[in-house]
Amino acid sequence: MVHLSTKAASGEKSNVQDETSDLVQALLVVDEAISKSQGETHRRILHSYTEAQVYAAGLRSKNAKPSARVKACFTRYRAYKEADDVAAIGWLLVAAYERIAQKNLPAWQMLEALADHAAKKLAAGHRTLN
């Protein structure tokens, strides 16, 4: 699995081009993992994605800064990744969404489209499993 740059994940200022490239690479990994997932693996990714969305929304309601939400989701992503748990994919997608939502990257619309594509694929796959 790929990772966002350490600076991007921590909310520190980083080279915008590097950060954008990291996000593209992360979203491509997410998309590929979702495309390949089936059955319980797909449900695990979907569950972690939903869990991460709820977690990020909770932080938002507590007025956590956007960079803190990215960092929190990325920390969970790393923990799942280190445990070789496919749930990491859901957390990575939400971390990417939280970063993109700041709308201060030059290609944020393109990044948002990539994230939306992955999220729609995740939801569509869930519907075909039921």
Secondary structure as the mmCIF struct_conf table of DSSP 4:
data_model
#
loop_
_struct_conf.conf_type_id
_struct_conf.id
_struct_conf.beg_label_comp_id
_struct_conf.beg_label_asym_id
_struct_conf.beg_label_seq_id
_struct_conf.end_label_comp_id
_struct_conf.end_label_asym_id
_struct_conf.end_label_seq_id
HELX_RH_AL_P HELX_RH_AL_P1 THR A 6 SER A 10
TURN_TY1_P TURN_TY1_P1 GLY A 11 GLY A 11
HELX_RH_AL_P HELX_RH_AL_P2 VAL A 16 LYS A 36
HELX_RH_AL_P HELX_RH_AL_P3 GLY A 39 SER A 61
TURN_TY1_P TURN_TY1_P2 LYS A 62 ASN A 63
HELX_RH_AL_P HELX_RH_AL_P4 PRO A 66 GLU A 82
TURN_TY1_P TURN_TY1_P3 ALA A 83 ASP A 84
TURN_TY1_P TURN_TY1_P4 VAL A 86 ALA A 87
HELX_RH_AL_P HELX_RH_AL_P5 ALA A 88 ILE A 100
TURN_TY1_P TURN_TY1_P5 ALA A 101 GLN A 102
BEND BEND1 LEU A 105 LEU A 105
TURN_TY1_P TURN_TY1_P6 PRO A 106 ALA A 107
HELX_RH_AL_P HELX_RH_AL_P6 TRP A 108 LEU A 129
#
